[in-house]
Amino acid sequence: MNDDVVKDIIRLSERLNISPEEAFDVFYESDTCRRFHDPDTGLYLYGDLYVVDEVIRELQDKQG
């Protein structure tokens, strides 16, 4: 796991007020994670705050 993903998971954990383990699951089950690991999207070039915001936005969209 690269340092950028670790930063994303820690920030996601802090933002959602959940454990890092839970944040790990949330991140890896997200469409944002799939896009993050797809070099064609370029999402891996964005900062950790942007990626975390994308995950949170995705969660909000799923909730309705």
Predicted model as a PDB file, atoms N, CA, C, CB and O in Angstrom, pLDDT in the B-factor column:
MODEL        1                                                                  
ATOM      1  N   MET A   1       0.874  -1.174   0.000  1.00 63.00           N  
ATOM      2  CA  MET A   1       0.000   0.000   0.000  1.00 63.00           C  
ATOM      3  C   MET A   1       0.913   1.225   0.000  1.00 63.00           C  
ATOM      4  CB  MET A   1      -0.990   0.004   1.248  1.00 63.00           C  
ATOM      5  O   MET A   1       1.843   1.319   0.801  1.00 63.00           O  
ATOM      6  N   ASN A   2       0.635   2.161  -0.906  1.00 69.00           N  
ATOM      7  CA  ASN A   2       1.506   3.329  -0.972  1.00 69.00           C  
ATOM      8  C   ASN A   2       1.106   4.381   0.069  1.00 69.00           C  
ATOM      9  CB  ASN A   2       1.468   3.936  -2.379  1.00 69.00           C  
ATOM     10  O   ASN A   2       0.021   4.323   0.646  1.00 69.00           O  
ATOM     11  N   ASP A   3       1.994   5.328   0.290  1.00 75.00           N  
ATOM     12  CA  ASP A   3       1.778   6.350   1.321  1.00 75.00           C  
ATOM     13  C   ASP A   3       0.541   7.192   1.067  1.00 75.00           C  
ATOM     14  CB  ASP A   3       2.982   7.250   1.412  1.00 75.00           C  
ATOM     15  O   ASP A   3      -0.119   7.623   2.013  1.00 75.00           O  
ATOM     16  N   ASP A   4       0.214   7.434  -0.210  1.00 74.00           N  
ATOM     17  CA  ASP A   4      -0.957   8.245  -0.527  1.00 74.00           C  
ATOM     18  C   ASP A   4      -2.235   7.571  -0.057  1.00 74.00           C  
ATOM     19  CB  ASP A   4      -1.027   8.512  -2.025  1.00 74.00           C  
ATOM     20  O   ASP A   4      -3.132   8.235   0.463  1.00 74.00           O  
ATOM     21  N   VAL A   5      -2.327   6.263  -0.234  1.00 80.00           N  
ATOM     22  CA  VAL A   5      -3.519   5.536   0.205  1.00 80.00           C  
ATOM     23  C   VAL A   5      -3.613   5.551   1.723  1.00 80.00           C  
ATOM     24  CB  VAL A   5      -3.499   4.084  -0.315  1.00 80.00           C  
ATOM     25  O   VAL A   5      -4.706   5.687   2.274  1.00 80.00           O  
ATOM     26  N   VAL A   6      -2.492   5.413   2.400  1.00 87.00           N  
ATOM     27  CA  VAL A   6      -2.483   5.453   3.864  1.00 87.00           C  
ATOM     28  C   VAL A   6      -2.988   6.814   4.343  1.00 87.00           C  
ATOM     29  CB  VAL A   6      -1.056   5.173   4.417  1.00 87.00           C  
ATOM     30  O   VAL A   6      -3.799   6.882   5.266  1.00 87.00           O  
ATOM     31  N   LYS A   7      -2.519   7.883   3.731  1.00 86.00           N  
ATOM     32  CA  LYS A   7      -2.982   9.227   4.094  1.00 86.00           C  
ATOM     33  C   LYS A   7      -4.484   9.364   3.853  1.00 86.00           C  
ATOM     34  CB  LYS A   7      -2.216  10.299   3.290  1.00 86.00           C  
ATOM     35  O   LYS A   7      -5.202   9.937   4.672  1.00 86.00           O  
ATOM     36  N   ASP A   8      -4.947   8.836   2.731  1.00 86.00           N  
ATOM     37  CA  ASP A   8      -6.377   8.895   2.418  1.00 86.00           C  
ATOM     38  C   ASP A   8      -7.194   8.184   3.482  1.00 86.00           C  
ATOM     39  CB  ASP A   8      -6.654   8.277   1.044  1.00 86.00           C  
ATOM     40  O   ASP A   8      -8.216   8.704   3.931  1.00 86.00           O  
ATOM     41  N   ILE A   9      -6.759   7.012   3.885  1.00 91.00           N  
ATOM     42  CA  ILE A   9      -7.502   6.233   4.872  1.00 91.00           C  
ATOM     43  C   ILE A   9      -7.497   6.917   6.231  1.00 91.00           C  
ATOM     44  CB  ILE A   9      -6.916   4.830   4.992  1.00 91.00           C  
ATOM     45  O   ILE A   9      -8.519   6.929   6.916  1.00 91.00           O  
ATOM     46  N   ILE A  10      -6.385   7.476   6.625  1.00 93.00           N  
ATOM     47  CA  ILE A  10      -6.315   8.192   7.909  1.00 93.00           C  
ATOM     48  C   ILE A  10      -7.228   9.416   7.877  1.00 93.00           C  
ATOM     49  CB  ILE A  10      -4.853   8.620   8.225  1.00 93.00           C  
ATOM     50  O   ILE A  10      -7.971   9.657   8.829  1.00 93.00           O  
ATOM     51  N   ARG A  11      -7.182  10.179   6.807  1.00 93.00           N  
ATOM     52  CA  ARG A  11      -8.055  11.362   6.705  1.00 93.00           C  
ATOM     53  C   ARG A  11      -9.524  10.965   6.647  1.00 93.00           C  
ATOM     54  CB  ARG A  11      -7.693  12.191   5.464  1.00 93.00           C  
ATOM     55  O   ARG A  11     -10.369  11.622   7.254  1.00 93.00           O  
ATOM     56  N   LEU A  12      -9.832   9.900   5.926  1.00 94.00           N  
ATOM     57  CA  LEU A  12     -11.211   9.421   5.848  1.00 94.00           C  
ATOM     58  C   LEU A  12     -11.696   8.986   7.229  1.00 94.00           C  
ATOM     59  CB  LEU A  12     -11.328   8.251   4.841  1.00 94.00           C  
ATOM     60  O   LEU A  12     -12.833   9.267   7.608  1.00 94.00           O  
ATOM     61  N   SER A  13     -10.854   8.319   7.962  1.00 96.00           N  
ATOM     62  CA  SER A  13     -11.176   7.896   9.324  1.00 96.00           C  
ATOM     63  C   SER A  13     -11.493   9.101  10.206  1.00 96.00           C  
ATOM     64  CB  SER A  13     -10.013   7.092   9.925  1.00 96.00           C  
ATOM     65  O   SER A  13     -12.461   9.088  10.965  1.00 96.00           O  
ATOM     66  N   GLU A  14     -10.680  10.128  10.099  1.00 96.00           N  
ATOM     67  CA  GLU A  14     -10.889  11.348  10.886  1.00 96.00           C  
ATOM     68  C   GLU A  14     -12.169  12.062  10.474  1.00 96.00           C  
ATOM     69  CB  GLU A  14      -9.695  12.292  10.732  1.00 96.00           C  
ATOM     70  O   GLU A  14     -12.939  12.496  11.331  1.00 96.00           O  
ATOM     71  N   ARG A  15     -12.402  12.189   9.179  1.00 94.00           N  
ATOM     72  CA  ARG A  15     -13.577  12.917   8.683  1.00 94.00           C  
ATOM     73  C   ARG A  15     -14.891  12.221   9.020  1.00 94.00           C  
ATOM     74  CB  ARG A  15     -13.475  13.096   7.185  1.00 94.00           C  
ATOM     75  O   ARG A  15     -15.892  12.870   9.323  1.00 94.00           O  
ATOM     76  N   LEU A  16     -14.873  10.876   8.962  1.00 95.00           N  
ATOM     77  CA  LEU A  16     -16.099  10.128   9.233  1.00 95.00           C  
ATOM     78  C   LEU A  16     -16.220   9.704  10.696  1.00 95.00           C  
ATOM     79  CB  LEU A  16     -16.159   8.907   8.346  1.00 95.00           C  
ATOM     80  O   LEU A  16     -17.226   9.126  11.108  1.00 95.00           O  
ATOM     81  N   ASN A  17     -15.180  10.001  11.471  1.00 97.00           N  
ATOM     82  CA  ASN A  17     -15.162   9.638  12.887  1.00 97.00           C  
ATOM     83  C   ASN A  17     -15.356   8.128  13.067  1.00 97.00           C  
ATOM     84  CB  ASN A  17     -16.255  10.409  13.652  1.00 97.00           C  
ATOM     85  O   ASN A  17     -16.176   7.682  13.869  1.00 97.00           O  
ATOM     86  N   ILE A  18     -14.588   7.365  12.306  1.00 97.00           N  
ATOM     87  CA  ILE A  18     -14.616   5.913  12.391  1.00 97.00           C  
ATOM     88  C   ILE A  18     -13.181   5.415  12.547  1.00 97.00           C  
ATOM     89  CB  ILE A  18     -15.299   5.284  11.132  1.00 97.00           C  
ATOM     90  O   ILE A  18     -12.230   6.177  12.376  1.00 97.00           O  
ATOM     91  N   SER A  19     -13.035   4.146  12.868  1.00 97.00           N  
ATOM     92  CA  SER A  19     -11.693   3.584  13.033  1.00 97.00           C  
ATOM     93  C   SER A  19     -10.987   3.505  11.676  1.00 97.00           C  
ATOM     94  CB  SER A  19     -11.765   2.179  13.692  1.00 97.00           C  
ATOM     95  O   SER A  19     -11.636   3.459  10.630  1.00 97.00           O  
ATOM     96  N   PRO A  20      -9.658   3.489  11.707  1.00 95.00           N  
ATOM     97  CA  PRO A  20      -8.927   3.332  10.452  1.00 95.00           C  
ATOM     98  C   PRO A  20      -9.295   2.027   9.719  1.00 95.00           C  
ATOM     99  CB  PRO A  20      -7.426   3.366  10.724  1.00 95.00           C  
ATOM    100  O   PRO A  20      -9.319   1.988   8.489  1.00 95.00           O  
ATOM    101  N   GLU A  21      -9.576   0.984  10.472  1.00 96.00           N  
ATOM    102  CA  GLU A  21      -9.974  -0.281   9.858  1.00 96.00           C  
ATOM    103  C   GLU A  21     -11.280  -0.126   9.088  1.00 96.00           C  
ATOM    104  CB  GLU A  21     -10.116  -1.371  10.925  1.00 96.00           C  
ATOM    105  O   GLU A  21     -11.414  -0.628   7.972  1.00 96.00           O  
ATOM    106  N   GLU A  22     -12.245   0.573   9.694  1.00 97.00           N  
ATOM    107  CA  GLU A  22     -13.520   0.818   9.013  1.00 97.00           C  
ATOM    108  C   GLU A  22     -13.312   1.704   7.786  1.00 97.00           C  
ATOM    109  CB  GLU A  22     -14.532   1.473   9.978  1.00 97.00           C  
ATOM    110  O   GLU A  22     -13.910   1.470   6.735  1.00 97.00           O  
ATOM    111  N   ALA A  23     -12.468   2.714   7.924  1.00 96.00           N  
ATOM    112  CA  ALA A  23     -12.175   3.608   6.801  1.00 96.00           C  
ATOM    113  C   ALA A  23     -11.509   2.839   5.663  1.00 96.00           C  
ATOM    114  CB  ALA A  23     -11.272   4.773   7.257  1.00 96.00           C  
ATOM    115  O   ALA A  23     -11.780   3.098   4.491  1.00 96.00           O  
ATOM    116  N   PHE A  24     -10.649   1.903   6.008  1.00 95.00           N  
ATOM    117  CA  PHE A  24     -10.013   1.053   5.007  1.00 95.00           C  
ATOM    118  C   PHE A  24     -11.075   0.315   4.196  1.00 95.00           C  
ATOM    119  CB  PHE A  24      -9.049   0.048   5.678  1.00 95.00           C  
ATOM    120  O   PHE A  24     -11.020   0.297   2.966  1.00 95.00           O  
ATOM    121  N   ASP A  25     -12.037  -0.290   4.881  1.00 96.00           N  
ATOM    122  CA  ASP A  25     -13.122  -1.003   4.200  1.00 96.00           C  
ATOM    123  C   ASP A  25     -13.947  -0.066   3.325  1.00 96.00           C  
ATOM    124  CB  ASP A  25     -14.028  -1.689   5.222  1.00 96.00           C  
ATOM    125  O   ASP A  25     -14.254  -0.389   2.178  1.00 96.00           O  
ATOM    126  N   VAL A  26     -14.303   1.093   3.871  1.00 96.00           N  
ATOM    127  CA  VAL A  26     -15.105   2.068   3.121  1.00 96.00           C  
ATOM    128  C   VAL A  26     -14.368   2.469   1.848  1.00 96.00           C  
ATOM    129  CB  VAL A  26     -15.409   3.323   3.988  1.00 96.00           C  
ATOM    130  O   VAL A  26     -14.950   2.490   0.763  1.00 96.00           O  
ATOM    131  N   PHE A  27     -13.091   2.783   1.989  1.00 94.00           N  
ATOM    132  CA  PHE A  27     -12.314   3.225   0.835  1.00 94.00           C  
ATOM    133  C   PHE A  27     -12.206   2.122  -0.214  1.00 94.00           C  
ATOM    134  CB  PHE A  27     -10.919   3.669   1.274  1.00 94.00           C  
ATOM    135  O   PHE A  27     -12.461   2.360  -1.394  1.00 94.00           O  
ATOM    136  N   TYR A  28     -11.833   0.926   0.209  1.00 94.00           N  
ATOM    137  CA  TYR A  28     -11.599  -0.143  -0.761  1.00 94.00           C  
ATOM    138  C   TYR A  28     -12.867  -0.699  -1.396  1.00 94.00           C  
ATOM    139  CB  TYR A  28     -10.862  -1.253  -0.104  1.00 94.00           C  
ATOM    140  O   TYR A  28     -12.794  -1.388  -2.413  1.00 94.00           O  
ATOM    141  N   GLU A  29     -14.011  -0.413  -0.820  1.00 96.00           N  
ATOM    142  CA  GLU A  29     -15.277  -0.833  -1.415  1.00 96.00           C  
ATOM    143  C   GLU A  29     -15.890   0.270  -2.285  1.00 96.00           C  
ATOM    144  CB  GLU A  29     -16.260  -1.238  -0.320  1.00 96.00           C  
ATOM    145  O   GLU A  29     -16.962   0.083  -2.860  1.00 96.00           O  
ATOM    146  N   SER A  30     -15.219   1.401  -2.379  1.00 96.00           N  
ATOM    147  CA  SER A  30     -15.776   2.543  -3.101  1.00 96.00           C  
ATOM    148  C   SER A  30     -15.380   2.560  -4.572  1.00 96.00           C  
ATOM    149  CB  SER A  30     -15.334   3.827  -2.448  1.00 96.00           C  
ATOM    150  O   SER A  30     -14.358   2.003  -4.975  1.00 96.00           O  
ATOM    151  N   ASP A  31     -16.223   3.216  -5.352  1.00 97.00           N  
ATOM    152  CA  ASP A  31     -15.917   3.450  -6.757  1.00 97.00           C  
ATOM    153  C   ASP A  31     -14.725   4.401  -6.872  1.00 97.00           C  
ATOM    154  CB  ASP A  31     -17.151   4.026  -7.501  1.00 97.00           C  
ATOM    155  O   ASP A  31     -13.951   4.319  -7.826  1.00 97.00           O  
ATOM    156  N   THR A  32     -14.581   5.290  -5.909  1.00 95.00           N  
ATOM    157  CA  THR A  32     -13.457   6.222  -5.892  1.00 95.00           C  
ATOM    158  C   THR A  32     -12.140   5.453  -5.832  1.00 95.00           C  
ATOM    159  CB  THR A  32     -13.570   7.194  -4.697  1.00 95.00           C  
ATOM    160  O   THR A  32     -11.174   5.826  -6.496  1.00 95.00           O  
ATOM    161  N   CYS A  33     -12.098   4.391  -5.045  1.00 93.00           N  
ATOM    162  CA  CYS A  33     -10.884   3.574  -4.952  1.00 93.00           C  
ATOM    163  C   CYS A  33     -10.570   2.940  -6.302  1.00 93.00           C  
ATOM    164  CB  CYS A  33     -11.041   2.480  -3.871  1.00 93.00           C  
ATOM    165  O   CYS A  33      -9.419   2.932  -6.739  1.00 93.00           O  
ATOM    166  N   ARG A  34     -11.592   2.413  -6.955  1.00 95.00           N  
ATOM    167  CA  ARG A  34     -11.377   1.818  -8.274  1.00 95.00           C  
ATOM    168  C   ARG A  34     -10.797   2.857  -9.229  1.00 95.00           C  
ATOM    169  CB  ARG A  34     -12.699   1.246  -8.838  1.00 95.00           C  
ATOM    170  O   ARG A  34      -9.853   2.575  -9.967  1.00 95.00           O  
ATOM    171  N   ARG A  35     -11.373   4.070  -9.210  1.00 95.00           N  
ATOM    172  CA  ARG A  35     -10.880   5.141 -10.077  1.00 95.00           C  
ATOM    173  C   ARG A  35      -9.471   5.575  -9.676  1.00 95.00           C  
ATOM    174  CB  ARG A  35     -11.832   6.341 -10.032  1.00 95.00           C  
ATOM    175  O   ARG A  35      -8.656   5.909 -10.535  1.00 95.00           O  
ATOM    176  N   PHE A  36      -9.182   5.572  -8.363  1.00 91.00           N  
ATOM    177  CA  PHE A  36      -7.866   5.954  -7.856  1.00 91.00           C  
ATOM    178  C   PHE A  36      -6.784   5.030  -8.415  1.00 91.00           C  
ATOM    179  CB  PHE A  36      -7.853   5.922  -6.315  1.00 91.00           C  
ATOM    180  O   PHE A  36      -5.687   5.483  -8.742  1.00 91.00           O  
ATOM    181  N   HIS A  37      -7.088   3.753  -8.523  1.00 91.00           N  
ATOM    182  CA  HIS A  37      -6.114   2.776  -8.994  1.00 91.00           C  
ATOM    183  C   HIS A  37      -6.104   2.605 -10.511  1.00 91.00           C  
ATOM    184  CB  HIS A  37      -6.383   1.454  -8.349  1.00 91.00           C  
ATOM    185  O   HIS A  37      -5.314   1.820 -11.035  1.00 91.00           O  
ATOM    186  N   ASP A  38      -6.958   3.318 -11.213  1.00 96.00           N  
ATOM    187  CA  ASP A  38      -7.002   3.269 -12.673  1.00 96.00           C  
ATOM    188  C   ASP A  38      -6.160   4.427 -13.209  1.00 96.00           C  
ATOM    189  CB  ASP A  38      -8.482   3.346 -13.206  1.00 96.00           C  
ATOM    190  O   ASP A  38      -6.563   5.584 -13.087  1.00 96.00           O  
ATOM    191  N   PRO A  39      -5.009   4.140 -13.795  1.00 95.00           N  
ATOM    192  CA  PRO A  39      -4.134   5.223 -14.245  1.00 95.00           C  
ATOM    193  C   PRO A  39      -4.762   6.125 -15.301  1.00 95.00           C  
ATOM    194  CB  PRO A  39      -2.868   4.647 -14.787  1.00 95.00           C  
ATOM    195  O   PRO A  39      -4.319   7.258 -15.488  1.00 95.00           O  
ATOM    196  N   ASP A  40      -5.781   5.639 -15.987  1.00 97.00           N  
ATOM    197  CA  ASP A  40      -6.430   6.450 -17.023  1.00 97.00           C  
ATOM    198  C   ASP A  40      -7.232   7.615 -16.442  1.00 97.00           C  
ATOM    199  CB  ASP A  40      -7.343   5.576 -17.865  1.00 97.00           C  
ATOM    200  O   ASP A  40      -7.453   8.610 -17.132  1.00 97.00           O  
ATOM    201  N   THR A  41      -7.671   7.509 -15.185  1.00 96.00           N  
ATOM    202  CA  THR A  41      -8.479   8.577 -14.591  1.00 96.00           C  
ATOM    203  C   THR A  41      -7.630   9.730 -14.071  1.00 96.00           C  
ATOM    204  CB  THR A  41      -9.322   8.020 -13.462  1.00 96.00           C  
ATOM    205  O   THR A  41      -8.099  10.866 -14.002  1.00 96.00           O  
ATOM    206  N   GLY A  42      -6.386   9.443 -13.705  1.00 95.00           N  
ATOM    207  CA  GLY A  42      -5.514  10.474 -13.147  1.00 95.00           C  
ATOM    208  C   GLY A  42      -5.852  10.851 -11.718  1.00 95.00           C  
ATOM    209  O   GLY A  42      -5.254  11.777 -11.169  1.00 95.00           O  
ATOM    210  N   LEU A  43      -6.806  10.146 -11.098  1.00 93.00           N  
ATOM    211  CA  LEU A  43      -7.199  10.489  -9.731  1.00 93.00           C  
ATOM    212  C   LEU A  43      -6.038  10.331  -8.754  1.00 93.00           C  
ATOM    213  CB  LEU A  43      -8.371   9.620  -9.287  1.00 93.00           C  
ATOM    214  O   LEU A  43      -5.972  11.035  -7.746  1.00 93.00           O  
ATOM    215  N   TYR A  44      -5.140   9.423  -9.044  1.00 89.00           N  
ATOM    216  CA  TYR A  44      -3.983   9.213  -8.165  1.00 89.00           C  
ATOM    217  C   TYR A  44      -3.076  10.451  -8.105  1.00 89.00           C  
ATOM    218  CB  TYR A  44      -3.176   8.000  -8.644  1.00 89.00           C  
ATOM    219  O   TYR A  44      -2.227  10.556  -7.219  1.00 89.00           O  
ATOM    220  N   LEU A  45      -3.252  11.377  -9.037  1.00 92.00           N  
ATOM    221  CA  LEU A  45      -2.452  12.598  -9.054  1.00 92.00           C  
ATOM    222  C   LEU A  45      -2.987  13.679  -8.115  1.00 92.00           C  
ATOM    223  CB  LEU A  45      -2.387  13.139 -10.456  1.00 92.00           C  
ATOM    224  O   LEU A  45      -2.288  14.644  -7.804  1.00 92.00           O  
ATOM    225  N   TYR A  46      -4.225  13.508  -7.671  1.00 92.00           N  
ATOM    226  CA  TYR A  46      -4.861  14.500  -6.813  1.00 92.00           C  
ATOM    227  C   TYR A  46      -4.430  14.314  -5.362  1.00 92.00           C  
ATOM    228  CB  TYR A  46      -6.388  14.410  -6.929  1.00 92.00           C  
ATOM    229  O   TYR A  46      -3.978  13.236  -4.974  1.00 92.00           O  
ATOM    230  N   GLY A  47      -4.570  15.353  -4.575  1.00 89.00           N  
ATOM    231  CA  GLY A  47      -4.195  15.307  -3.174  1.00 89.00           C  
ATOM    232  C   GLY A  47      -5.156  14.463  -2.346  1.00 89.00           C  
ATOM    233  O   GLY A  47      -6.270  14.151  -2.767  1.00 89.00           O  
ATOM    234  N   ASP A  48      -4.688  14.105  -1.152  1.00 88.00           N  
ATOM    235  CA  ASP A  48      -5.474  13.228  -0.297  1.00 88.00           C  
ATOM    236  C   ASP A  48      -6.795  13.861   0.126  1.00 88.00           C  
ATOM    237  CB  ASP A  48      -4.675  12.853   0.925  1.00 88.00           C  
ATOM    238  O   ASP A  48      -7.789  13.149   0.270  1.00 88.00           O  
ATOM    239  N   LEU A  49      -6.835  15.168   0.327  1.00 91.00           N  
ATOM    240  CA  LEU A  49      -8.095  15.813   0.709  1.00 91.00           C  
ATOM    241  C   LEU A  49      -9.131  15.706  -0.396  1.00 91.00           C  
ATOM    242  CB  LEU A  49      -7.860  17.278   1.056  1.00 91.00           C  
ATOM    243  O   LEU A  49     -10.315  15.507  -0.125  1.00 91.00           O  
ATOM    244  N   TYR A  50      -8.693  15.836  -1.634  1.00 94.00           N  
ATOM    245  CA  TYR A  50      -9.610  15.718  -2.766  1.00 94.00           C  
ATOM    246  C   TYR A  50     -10.164  14.294  -2.842  1.00 94.00           C  
ATOM    247  CB  TYR A  50      -8.897  16.097  -4.090  1.00 94.00           C  
ATOM    248  O   TYR A  50     -11.366  14.102  -3.028  1.00 94.00           O  
ATOM    249  N   VAL A  51      -9.300  13.313  -2.701  1.00 92.00           N  
ATOM    250  CA  VAL A  51      -9.727  11.914  -2.783  1.00 92.00           C  
ATOM    251  C   VAL A  51     -10.707  11.594  -1.666  1.00 92.00           C  
ATOM    252  CB  VAL A  51      -8.512  10.968  -2.715  1.00 92.00           C  
ATOM    253  O   VAL A  51     -11.718  10.931  -1.900  1.00 92.00           O  
ATOM    254  N   VAL A  52     -10.421  12.055  -0.460  1.00 94.00           N  
ATOM    255  CA  VAL A  52     -11.333  11.830   0.673  1.00 94.00           C  
ATOM    256  C   VAL A  52     -12.676  12.495   0.405  1.00 94.00           C  
ATOM    257  CB  VAL A  52     -10.721  12.372   1.991  1.00 94.00           C  
ATOM    258  O   VAL A  52     -13.722  11.903   0.672  1.00 94.00           O  
ATOM    259  N   ASP A  53     -12.662  13.707  -0.115  1.00 95.00           N  
ATOM    260  CA  ASP A  53     -13.928  14.384  -0.463  1.00 95.00           C  
ATOM    261  C   ASP A  53     -14.715  13.594  -1.499  1.00 95.00           C  
ATOM    262  CB  ASP A  53     -13.652  15.799  -0.993  1.00 95.00           C  
ATOM    263  O   ASP A  53     -15.943  13.548  -1.441  1.00 95.00           O  
ATOM    264  N   GLU A  54     -14.020  12.976  -2.442  1.00 96.00           N  
ATOM    265  CA  GLU A  54     -14.687  12.156  -3.453  1.00 96.00           C  
ATOM    266  C   GLU A  54     -15.371  10.949  -2.813  1.00 96.00           C  
ATOM    267  CB  GLU A  54     -13.679  11.690  -4.515  1.00 96.00           C  
ATOM    268  O   GLU A  54     -16.498  10.612  -3.176  1.00 96.00           O  
ATOM    269  N   VAL A  55     -14.703  10.301  -1.869  1.00 96.00           N  
ATOM    270  CA  VAL A  55     -15.296   9.151  -1.176  1.00 96.00           C  
ATOM    271  C   VAL A  55     -16.531   9.602  -0.403  1.00 96.00           C  
ATOM    272  CB  VAL A  55     -14.265   8.485  -0.217  1.00 96.00           C  
ATOM    273  O   VAL A  55     -17.574   8.950  -0.462  1.00 96.00           O  
ATOM    274  N   ILE A  56     -16.420  10.704   0.314  1.00 96.00           N  
ATOM    275  CA  ILE A  56     -17.542  11.207   1.107  1.00 96.00           C  
ATOM    276  C   ILE A  56     -18.699  11.596   0.192  1.00 96.00           C  
ATOM    277  CB  ILE A  56     -17.106  12.417   1.968  1.00 96.00           C  
ATOM    278  O   ILE A  56     -19.854  11.300   0.499  1.00 96.00           O  
ATOM    279  N   ARG A  57     -18.408  12.246  -0.914  1.00 96.00           N  
ATOM    280  CA  ARG A  57     -19.452  12.603  -1.882  1.00 96.00           C  
ATOM    281  C   ARG A  57     -20.139  11.344  -2.413  1.00 96.00           C  
ATOM    282  CB  ARG A  57     -18.852  13.421  -3.052  1.00 96.00           C  
ATOM    283  O   ARG A  57     -21.361  11.311  -2.562  1.00 96.00           O  
ATOM    284  N   GLU A  58     -19.353  10.324  -2.694  1.00 96.00           N  
ATOM    285  CA  GLU A  58     -19.908   9.060  -3.176  1.00 96.00           C  
ATOM    286  C   GLU A  58     -20.835   8.437  -2.118  1.00 96.00           C  
ATOM    287  CB  GLU A  58     -18.768   8.076  -3.539  1.00 96.00           C  
ATOM    288  O   GLU A  58     -21.913   7.946  -2.452  1.00 96.00           O  
ATOM    289  N   LEU A  59     -20.418   8.459  -0.856  1.00 96.00           N  
ATOM    290  CA  LEU A  59     -21.256   7.929   0.228  1.00 96.00           C  
ATOM    291  C   LEU A  59     -22.556   8.709   0.349  1.00 96.00           C  
ATOM    292  CB  LEU A  59     -20.499   7.967   1.561  1.00 96.00           C  
ATOM    293  O   LEU A  59     -23.621   8.123   0.539  1.00 96.00           O  
ATOM    294  N   GLN A  60     -22.469  10.022   0.240  1.00 95.00           N  
ATOM    295  CA  GLN A  60     -23.668  10.863   0.326  1.00 95.00           C  
ATOM    296  C   GLN A  60     -24.613  10.568  -0.829  1.00 95.00           C  
ATOM    297  CB  GLN A  60     -23.286  12.354   0.331  1.00 95.00           C  
ATOM    298  O   GLN A  60     -25.827  10.515  -0.631  1.00 95.00           O  
ATOM    299  N   ASP A  61     -24.083  10.379  -2.022  1.00 96.00           N  
ATOM    300  CA  ASP A  61     -24.914  10.068  -3.185  1.00 96.00           C  
ATOM    301  C   ASP A  61     -25.640   8.736  -3.007  1.00 96.00           C  
ATOM    302  CB  ASP A  61     -24.057  10.033  -4.456  1.00 96.00           C  
ATOM    303  O   ASP A  61     -26.795   8.596  -3.409  1.00 96.00           O  
ATOM    304  N   LYS A  62     -24.967   7.766  -2.409  1.00 93.00           N  
ATOM    305  CA  LYS A  62     -25.565   6.443  -2.186  1.00 93.00           C  
ATOM    306  C   LYS A  62     -26.675   6.502  -1.146  1.00 93.00           C  
ATOM    307  CB  LYS A  62     -24.496   5.442  -1.746  1.00 93.00           C  
ATOM    308  O   LYS A  62     -27.617   5.712  -1.195  1.00 93.00           O  
ATOM    309  N   GLN A  63     -26.565   7.446  -0.196  1.00 92.00           N  
ATOM    310  CA  GLN A  63     -27.573   7.580   0.847  1.00 92.00           C  
ATOM    311  C   GLN A  63     -28.809   8.299   0.341  1.00 92.00           C  
ATOM    312  CB  GLN A  63     -27.000   8.316   2.039  1.00 92.00           C  
ATOM    313  O   GLN A  63     -29.861   8.260   0.979  1.00 92.00           O  
ATOM    314  N   GLY A  64     -28.688   8.944  -0.783  1.00 84.00           N  
ATOM    315  CA  GLY A  64     -29.849   9.611  -1.374  1.00 84.00           C  
ATOM    316  C   GLY A  64     -29.759  11.038  -1.218  1.00 84.00           C  
ATOM    317  O   GLY A  64     -30.651  11.764  -1.656  1.00 84.00           O  
TER     318      GLY A  64                                                      
ENDMDL                                                                          
END                                                                             
